[in-house]
Amino acid sequence: MRITQTLSKIVVLLMVLFLWACSSTKFVKDGEYLLDDVRIKSDLKDVESSELKEYLRQTPNPTVLGLFRMQLGIYNWAPRDTSTKWNRFWNRTFKSWGEPPVIFDEMLTKMSTQQLQLLYQNRGYINAYVDTNLIFKNKKVKVQYHIQANKPYKIRNYKTQANHPVFDSIAADTARSFIRKGINFDTDVLNRERERIASQMRNTGYYNFIKDFIVYAADSALKSNQVDVKLDIKSNLKNSSAPINWLVFRQYFVGKVFFVLNKTDNLDSINLVQQYDTVSFRNYYLIDAKQKFVSLDALIHNSFIEPNSLYSDIAVERTYSGLNSLSPIKYVNISFKETDVPDVLDTYIYIVPGKTISVSAEVEGTLTKGYLGGALQLGTVNKNVFKGAETLSIQGRMALEKQNIEWAKEIGGQVRLMFPKFLFPFGSYDFKRNVHANTEYTTNISYQNRPNEFTTTNLTGGMNYSWSTAANKYHHQFELFNLSYVYFPKIDATFRSTYIKAGIYNKYNYEDHFIMRMGYNGSFSNYNINRPLRNYTLHNYNVETAGNFLSLANIILGTTKELDGSYKLFNVRYSQYVRGEYNSSFYQIFDKNNRIVYHAGLGAGLPFGNANIIPYERRFYSGGANSVRGWNESRLGPGIYKGILNVRSRDYNQVGDLKLDLNVEYRTKMFWYIEGALFFDAGNIWTIKDYSTEQPGGQFKWNSFTEQIAMSYGAGLRLDFSFFIFRFDMGVRMFDPAELDANRWRFKQLNSDDFAFHVAIGYPF
């Protein structure tokens, strides 16, 4: 293993030296300079460096780990001489994989200086000054921006007066206003206040009102760095008798709403109704000159524009989002027209269909403890199965694994049917429509046959609702119910006597059981698609509980308990537990090619009432492609428990009731579609109860759990094809809590078991 480590270090060193050996100025012409480094120094810490970089008009070629410019190095591998066919091929290849040198442009540097100075001036530092220092050496240049902010101007007094009751009421709302006395004279804040007022005006029916109608008057006191600010509307709007004033302050209601299918041209309502097939309901009209591909009911349930209500920008934006989320729709365009009725706008929603049926196939290979296997998954999706934008997906999966001379088999299938509306047996039509949730039914069946072990069948079915709020930043899913039945028709006699009866494996994992659960899943992200280089966070959380409804029914009905003290349903003991999980990721973005992602995950489950243990399939596991990557999936923990790897290919005791994951991953774009990653992982699982016979050392204890946190490190390569990420990670064990004290730190005693290789789709977090 030491030889392997030495060879790895030599390979890495040779790669680095090879990249550095290529002159970074190979394709820099005489009289030009490679932009080698850009630094920004400021005497003010209020503005983050990541934000300052957004105002630079020219930045150097990206680096990997801040050490070398791999993309530029790949580009410089291209041969200068292109007289031969072979050289032309490598010239095109290396230049397409790499990135050309960034040549210093003095004009762009001046523009960057102006932008940085304007940024500070807009933030209230009116006397800010930016000095630029250029250092030239060996056809390279380093650019340094020195920012001196000086004393800011602050708002001393602020007042609003436009002589329009609605406008003045909105502008004078101090609880929502962005402007406060004593804050910096920040034009960004002033502009946000204009946007807030204009948005609220438009959301209360003022269709023709825009933020450009709002102006400020600023008066700075002499040598006091203070400003008096007055918000007003343009002077030409103050004359109540002027036509422009009558138009701007005219409040509109929504009249009829027309859904026009297969059309992109604008037509008026009279022509639509007279010339084409029309279906109507409550002032909603479905117009289609050809065959209808989606029902009026589905469109109404996903529209937020209400006839006979005030016009609202929010309703328009949410309607765009709701209709575009329907699978059979390609794109949507919404427009408004005045009608003969005063102060009424008719709405025209033009809809173009997309493809409705797709087919998929996936093939995967596995290698687990020397056992070679593979899986085939086939699926089809119909995005408009009942002409109401319902999505029906059917998937089938078959997996095989060669275990010595026998084959382990897994066959399964899934059927999902999603309705783009809220389906519930109670409640009025308006109530269900206002919920704006999707309803999904799922059914799964899985059959496993493991030679010399057991045969099991798992049948699952459920119903859930999903919806989004706050401009799609929050996503919610409520699982109304999920029924799962696990059946073990056959358990090998030798396996039963050796592992189950002997107490090595928990017997409850191999008993027929029934789960009736309900739960909630949610997620939140503050990622801004318009500012992709800003740091952001992502949160995922869920909670579920099972067996409570059945337990309550048993108590009410006075059902007699079995001899073991449990209740049974159809002669099968049902599970009762509560389980929750929370994951949080923070994305620290340095530039478009480099970022660090910090991740923390917590999970906890507790059996109670009718159960002594959480069902195996609902317990937590550690290790694998998305956890502590120095271990394969379900090979770590619980606690200091050491798996029986010398006896079986998989130890079914390596699951727990508590889980901790801590991860840090550096991601960098290397060249072409290839990304690199370095990571550090820590975590483990534990049991809440003491299963000393089956899982010795697995129970969570406050005074010792920190010493049982496993650690690993590693590197990875990813192929980023935009629509999916193909990932290959190699994890190396650093601290193994299951080893003896002298062997826990694995730096000097590495062997083949300390390495784990993972192939996966998508990022780990």
N, C-alpha and C positions, 0 to 999 in steps of 0.2 A: 504493500500500500504506500510505503514511503517512496518507492520508485515511481508509482503513479502520480503522487503529489509532486515529485520533482519534475517529471515530464510535463505535467500541467503548467507548472510555473515557468518552465522553459518555453513552452508554446505561447503562453500569454506574453512573456517578455519579448519573444521574437516578433509577435504580432505588433506590439507597441513600437519596437525599434523599427520594424518595417514601415509602419505608418509615419513615424517621425523622420525616417530616412528620406522619404519623398519630400522634395523641396516644396514648401507651401506657396512659394512665389513662382512656381514653374510656368504657369500660364499668365503671369503678371507682366505686361509689356513694359519696356523702358519708358520712363516718365510717369508711370502709374504706381500706385501704392496699395498694398493689401491692407484693408481695415483690420488691424490685429486686435485691438482692444478698445472698449468704450466704457468709461467710468463716469458716474454722476455723484458729485459731492454737494451736499446742501447743509446749511447751518440750521435748517428747520426739519424737525422729525415728524411733523403733522402729515406729510404726504409720503405714502409708502413708495419704496423704490420700485416695486412691481408696477405701480401706476405711472411713475415717471418714465419707465421704459416704453410705455405705450405711445409716448409722444416723440420718440426718436424716429427719424425718417430713414436711418440707416444703422444696421447693427452687424457685427462680425458673423462669420460662419459659425454655426453652433458647435459646441464641444461635447465630448463624452466624459463624464465625471469631472469636467472642468480641466482636463489634462491635455487632450489632443482633439483635433478636428478630424474625425473619422470621415465624414462625408466629403470634405475637401481633399483628404488624403486619397480616398477612392477615386475622385475626379482626376487627381494628379497622376494616377497610375496610367492614364490614357497616353499612349505613345504619341510623340510629336509627328513622327514620320508616318504618313498615311498613304504612302505610295503602293503598299502591298494590300491585298485583300484581307489578309489576316490582321494586319495592323489597323485597317479601317474598322474591322469587326470589333476589336478590343477598344478602339477609340470611342466608338458609339456606345459600347456596353458600359465602360467605366464612367463615361460622362453622363449616361442616363441613370446609373446607380448613385453617383455622387452629386456634389453641388459645386458649381463654379465659384471661384474666389470672389469675394465682395470687394470691389474696387472702390477706393475712397473717392467720394464725390463732395467737393467743397460746398457746392450749392445745397446739397441735402444736409450737410452739417450746419449751415447757416439757418436753414429752415427748422432744424431740430432746436437750435438755440432760440429762435423766435417762438416756437411752440412751447418750450419749457418756460420762457419768460411770460408768455401769455397765460399759461396755466396758473402761475403764481399770482399774476395780476388779477385774474378772474377769481382767485380765492381770497382777495382782499389785500394782497401785498402789492399795492400799487407801485411802490418804488423798488420792486424786486429787480435784480440785475443778474444776468448770466454771462459768465466769462468762459471762453473756449481756449483750451491749450492743446496744441498739436505737437507730437513728438515723432519725428521721422528718423527711421534707421533701417538700413538694408532692405529697401523697397517695401517697408512696412510702416504703418502709422498708428499711433495710439492717440485717441481723442479723449480729453478730459473736460467735462462740463462742471464748472464751479458756480453754484447758485447761492446768491446772497439775498435772502428774503426781505430783510429790514422790517421795520415796525408795521403791523397791519392796520388797515382802516376798519373801524367797527361801526355798526349801526347804532346811532344814539336814539333816534325817534322813528317810529313807523306808523303810518296811518293809511286808511283806504277810504275813498269816497268817489263814487261814480254816478250817484243819483238814479240808480236802478235798484229797486227793492230786492229782487232775487240775487242779482250780482253782488250787491253790498252785503247781503246776509251770508253768502258763501265766502266772500273775501274776508269778512270780519270774524270768521270762525277761528278763534285763537287756539282751540283744542286741536285742529287739524292743520293749521298754518305752519309752514316751514320757517317763517321769518319770525325772529325774536329780537328784542332789544339786547344789545351787547354782543351779538354774534358778528363774525367777520362780514365785511361787505363782499359777499361771495356771489358772483353772477350765476353760478350753477344753482345755488339755493334760490335765487330770485327766479330763475327760469323754471325750476321745479314747482314753485308756487304758481307761476302762470299756468303751467300744465295742469296742476291740481284744480285750479278754478275753472279753466276751460273744460276739463274733463267732467267736472260736476255739472257745469252748465249743460253740456251735451247729453249727459245722462239724465237730465230732467227735461228733455224735450227740445232744447235749443239747438236744432240740427245745423244751423248756419254759423254757429259761433265757433271761432278758432282762437288759439292763444295769441296770435299776432295782433288781435284787437286790444290786448292788454299792454300797457306801457308803464314805465316807472319814471319818476322825477327824483333825482338825487342831488342833494345840496351838501357839500362838505364844508365844515367849519374851518376857518383859517388856522393852519398849523396845529390842529388838535387831533388829527387822524380819526375824526368822527364824521359820520354821514347821516343826514336826515333823509329818509326815503318815503315817498308817497306813491301808492299804487293807484292807477286810474285807467280809464278806457280812452281810446283815441278821441281827439276833440271832435272829429266829424261824426262821431256816434252820439254825441251829447244832445244834438238837436232832435227832439222827439218827433218832429214833423218830417224829418228827412227820410227819404225812401230806404236808404241803407240802414238807418236805425230801426225802421219798422221790420226789415227783413232779418237783421241779426238777432233782435230780441223777440222773434216770433216763435212761439212754442208749438211744436208739432206732435200729433198723435199718429199712431200706426193704423192704417185702414186695413186693406186686404193684404194677404201674404200669398204670393204665387210661387209655387215650386215648378220650375220649367225644366223638364228632363230632355236630355239629348240636344239642348239648344245652347248656343253661345251668343246669339244676336239679341239685341234688345227689342222688345215688342211691348205695346201698351196693353192694358188689361182688356180693352174692348176686342182687339184683334185676337188675343189669346183665347178668350172665352168663346168667340164666334167661330174661329177657324179650327180649333183643335179639340180633341177629346178632353173633357174636364171632369174631375171628381172633386167635390167640395165637402168641407166640414168646418163649421164655426168660422167662416171667413178665411179658411185655408183652402187653397185651390191647387190641385195637381194637374199640370198641363203636360201632355205628351203627344207629339205628332206621330210617334211611332209606337212600338210595343213598350209598355211600362215595365221597367226593370226593378222598381222598388215601390213599396206601398206608401200611400199618404200617411198612414198611421205611424210608420217608422220615422218619417221625416218630421212629423209634428212632435214626437217624443224627444227628438234630438235638436229641436229648434227652441231658442230662447226669446225670439221676437214674437210678441203677443199682439194680436189685433186689438184695437181699442185701448191700447196702453200708450204712455208717453214714449217717444223715441229715446233710445239709449245706446251709446257706443258699446257699453259692456254687453248688452244683449246681442249686438252684432258680432262682437269678438267671440262670445261663447257659442253662438250659432255656427260660425266658421269652424271652431274647434269641434263641436258636437257632430256636425255633418261630415267633416273631413275624417272623423274617426270611424265612420261607417265603412266597412270593408269594400262594398261594391261601388263606392264613389271614388272617382279619380281626382276631381277637384271641383271647387265651388266658387261662384262669384255672386256677390250680393250688391244690388243697386236699389235706389229709391227714386220715386217720381211723385211730384205733386198731383193731386186730383182736382176735380171740379169742386169738391167740398173744401172750404177754407180750412187751413191748418191741418190737413190730413195727407199723409204720405203712404202710397202703396209700395209694398216690398216685392222685389223680384229676385228670386234665388235661382240662379242658373246652375244646373247640375250636369256634369259629364260622367258617364259610367266608366269603370275600370274592369279589369279582368276578375272573374268570379271563381274560377277553379284553378287550383295549383296542385302539383304532385311533388313529393320530396322523397329522397332516399339517402340514408346515412349508413356508412360502414365504419366500424371501429375495431381495433385490435387491442388485446390485453395480454400482459405477462405478469402473473402473480405467483411469486415463490417458485418459479420454474414451470408453472402450468401455463400453456399457451392457449389463448382463447380468442373469440371474436364475436361480433354481434352485427345484425342487420336490422335496420329500422325503416319501414316504409310508411308513408302517410299521404293523405289527400285532404284538401280543405275546399269546401264549397262556401263562399262568402255571402251567398244570397239564396240559401236553400229553399226558403218558403216565400221568396220575393218581398221579404220584409227586412232585409239586411241581416238576417240571422246567419250565424257562422257555424257550420258543422265541420268538425275535424275528426278524422279517424286515423289512428296510428296502430301499427302492429310491430312487435319486436320479437326477435328470436336470437338467443345467445347460446353459444356452446363453449365449453372449456374442457380440454383434454387432461384428465387426471389419471396418470399412469396409463392403464389400458382401457379406461372407461371414460364416458363423456358426461359432464354435468350439463344440464339443460335448463333453459329458462325461456318460457313463451308467455307473452303478454299482449294485451291490447287496451286501447283507450278510446273512448268516444266522448266528445265534448260538443255541447250545443249551447251557443250564446245568443240571447235575445237582446237587442239594443234598447231595452226599456225595462222598467221596474214591474215585475210580475209578482202579484201577491193576491191571495184569495179575498182579501178585505180592502176596503177603501174605495173612494170615488175615482173616476177617470182623471179628474183634475189633480187630485192628490198624487196618483201614481205618475202622472206626467211631470209634475213639479219636482219629483225626486231625482229624475235624470240619472238613473243608475242602470247598468247592464245586469242582466240575470243570466247565470250560467249553470247548466246541469252537466255533471261529469260522471262517468262510469269507467272503472278500471277492473281488469282481471289479470292476475299473474299466477303462473304455475311454475314451480321450481322442482327439479329432481336432482338431488345431489347424491351420487353413488355412495353406498355404505354409510349414509347419514340419515336423510329424511326426504320426504316428499311433502310439499305444502302448496296450498292454494289460497290466494288472497283476493277477495271480492270487495270492491269499494264503490260507493256511489254518494253523490252529494249535490248540494245546491248553494250557490253563493251570489252575492251582489257586489259590484265594483263601481266606483265613481271617483271623480277627481274634483278638487276644489282649488281656489286661489291660483288661477291661471296655470293650472296643471302642475303646480309645485307639490301639492299634497295628493297622494293616491291612496285610496282606501279599498279594502275588500272585507266584507262581512260574510263569514261562512255560517249560513243559517243552520245547516246540519251536514254531517258527514258520517255515513254508516260504513263500517269496515268489519268484515268477518274473515278471520284467519283460521284455516282448517289444516290439520296435520293428519292426513289419511294413513300415512305410513312412516314409522320411525324404525330404523334398522336396530335389531336386537342388540348387536354388539355395541353400536353407538350409544344406545340407551343405557346399557349396563356400565359401559366404560366412562361415560361423561355425565349422564343425567342422574342415574341412581347413585353413582359414586359421589355426587355433589360437586363435581368439577364445573359443570354448567348449571345455570339457574333453571330449575324445572319449569318455572312459569313461562319461559321463553318458548317452550315446546308443547304448550297446552293450547287447545282450541280457545280462542277468545273473541269477544265481540266489543267493538268500540263505537260509541255514539257520541260524537263531539260537535262542538260549535266553537267558533273563534273569530278573531279579527287580525288582519294584516294591514300595515300602513307603511308609507315611505314619504320622505321629504327631501328635497334638494333645493339649494339656493343657486344652482348653476345658472348663469346668464348666457344664453346663446349669442347675445350681441357683444359680450365681453368675455370671450373664451379663455383669455389669459389671466383672468382673475381667480384667486383662490376660492374654493367652494367646499361645501360639506354635503354628505349624503347620509341619510339615516333610514334604517329599516327596522321595523319592530312588529312583533306579533305576540298574541296571547291566545290560548285555547284551553278549554276544559271539556272533560268527558264524563259521562255516567251520571251526572247530577239529576237529569230529568228522570232517568230510569230509577234512580235511588229514591227520589221523591214519590214516584208512582208506587214503588214497593211499600213505602211507609204508609201512604194513604190507603192502599189496598190491604195492608196487613199481611203481606206475603211472608210465608215461613222461610227462614234461612236454612241453608244446607248444613250438613254436619261440620263443614270446615268454617262456618260462620259467614258465608257469602251468599249473595243472591245470584240466581241464574236466569237467563232468558233463553228459551228453547234448549234448555239443558246445557247452556254454555255460560260460563262466568263472564260478566261484562266488566270492562275496565272503568276505573274512576280516578281521575287525576286532574291536576292543573299544570300548565306548562307555558313558559314565556321565553322570548328571545329578543335581544336588541343588538344591532350592529351599527357602528358609526365609522365613517371614513372621511378623512380630511385630505384634500388634494392641494398640495403646495406647488404652484406652477412657477417655474423660473423663466421659461420661454416655451415656444411652440414645440421644442424637441426634448425638453428636460423637465421632469417633475418628480416629487416624492409624495407617496401616498401613505398615510398613517391609518391603521385600522384597528378597531377594538370591538370584540364581540363577546357578549355574555349570554348564557342560557341557563335556565333552571326549571326543573320539573319535580313535582311532588305527588306521589300516590297517596290516596287516602280512601276511607270508606270501604268500598267493595274490592279494593285492590291492595296487594302488598308490594307491587312493583309496576312501573310504567311499562307498557308494551314495548317489546324490542324495537319495533319500527318507529316508535316515537321518542326513543332515548337518543342522547347525543353521542357522537363519536368524534375522535380527534385524529389528526393526520390526514394526508391526502392533498390533492391539488389546490384546495381552498382553505387549508388550515395550517398546521405545523408541517412544513413540507420536507423535513428530514425523516419523516415516517410515511409509509404508505397508508392508505385509507383504513381506518379502524385498527391501527397497529399501535396506538399510543394510549396508555392508561388502562383503566382509571387509576389515578394516584400513582403509587409505586408498583402497581400490579404488573407482573412480567408475563406476557403472553406465552402460551404453550406452543411456540412456533416449531419446536422440534417434533411435535406429534401430529399437528394438523396444519393444513394450509391456511386456516383462518380460525381465530379464537373468538367465539361468539360472546365471550364475557367482556370484551373490550368496548363496552358502551357504558354510559353513565347518566346521572341525573343533573349534574352541573357541568358547565363548560366555560372555558376562558380561552379566547384567542387574542393575541397581540401581534401585530405585524407592521413592519416598515418596509417599503419597497421603492427603490429608485428605478425609474423608467426613462429610457433615452432612445431616441431614434438614431439608428446607426447608419444605414444606407438602404437604398431601394425600398422594399416593403419590410425590412428587417428592423426590429426593435430589440434592445437588450435590457436586462433587468438584473439588479442585485437586491437581495432581500434578507431580512432577518425575521424569524418567526419565534413566538413563544406561546405556550399554553398547555392545557391538559384538560381532562375530564375527571369527575369524581362521582361517587355515589353518595346519596343522602343517608341512606340506611347502611348498617354494617352487614354486608353479605360476606362474612369472614370465610365461609367455606368456598364459595364460588369465586369471589373477587377479593382475596386478601390484600390489605393495604390500599384498597380503593376508596375508603370512606373519607369524606372531606372533614378536616379538622383545622380550626382557626390557627392553632399554634404550630402547624407544620406544612400547610398547603403551599406557602411561598417556596419551600425547599423542594416541592414536587412539580414546579413549573418547568416543563421541557423547553429546550432552546435549540434552534437550528439556523443555519445560514445557507446561502446558495446563490445560484445565478440562473438566468433563463434567457431564452430566445423566443421572440414572437413574430409571427407573420401577420401584419396588419393590412387586410384587404378592404378596410372601411366597413363593409357589410358584416364581417365577422373577424375575430382574432383567433389564430391558431397558435397555441401556446405550448412550449416545451420548457419545463423547469427541472433543475437538479438540486435537491436539498441534501445537506450534510448535517448529521447530528453534532451538536455542540455540547449539550448537557442532557444526559439521559437519566431521569430520576429512578428508573427501574433497575439500574445497575448498582453494584456495590459502591460504597463511598469512594474507594480508590479509583474506580473506573467510570465515575459519573461524567467527568470532563473528558471528552473524547478526542482531544487534539493529538495525543501521542499514540492512542490505541485504535485508530481507525481501521475498520475492516469492511468487507463488502456489505454487511448489514447496516452500516452507518450511512449508506447512500440510498436515496430514493429518487426515482425518475418519474415524472408526471407529464402526461400528454392530455391537454384539455382544450376546450373552446371557450374563448372569452377570458377576461381578466379575473383574478381570484377575488377581488373586491374593488 
